[in-house]
Amino acid sequence: MKEKINKDMKFAEVMSKYPKTAEVFFEIGLGCAMCHGAAYETIEEGCKAHGMTDKQIKDLVKELNEKINK
């Protein structure tokens, strides 16, 4: 599987290209993915702001890529 989403992408960019990813963000409690800051904040920045570890972020990115490759 080729990875299309990475932690340095902005939330808005990811959800614009891959709308199915929004449900993954909401499932883990990142409702802020829909706020106006989503255009400026990377996945990593948002996750770190919510106390997620590097491993959790890596797992999230993996899950996002699995979601769009189904």
N, C-alpha and C positions, 0 to 999 in steps of 0.2 A: 504494500500500500504506500503510495506516495503521499507525503504530508503536504497539505495545502494551507493549513492554518498553523501559525506559530505564535508564541507568547508575545512577540513584538508588534503584532497587528492590533489595530484599534478595534474596540468592541463594535462600533458602528460599521466599520469596514467588513468585519466578519459577518455580522447579521445581515448586512445589505447583500453580500455575495451569496450567503448561505443561510436563509431565513430559518431553517430547521434548527440552527444552533441556539436560538433564543430560548427554547424549552430546556436545553441543557443548563444554560446560565440560571434560569429561574429555579430549576430543580435543586441546585446547590446553594440557593439563597442570594444570587447576584442579580437582584431585581434592578440594581443601579445600572445594569447594562443598557437599559432603555432611557436613562437620563441624558440631559444635554451634554454632560461630561464624556459620554460614550464616544463622541467624535474626537476627543483629544486624549483619552486614556487608553493605554495598551492593556491587553489581557493581564500581563504580569503586574502592571501598576495597580490595577483594580483589585486583583487577587491579593496582592501584598497588603493593600489598604484594609482588606477584610481579614487579615491575619493568616492567610494561607501560606503554607511552606512551599519551597521549591519543588518538592516531590508532588504535592497536591496540584500545583500548577502544571507540572509535566503530565500528570494523570489526566487533568482536565483537557489539555491540548490533545492528548491521545484520544480521549472520548469524543471531542469535537470532530476530529478527523474521521473517526469511525462512523459518526453520525452522518457526515456528508458523503461518505463512500458507500453507504448501504444502498 
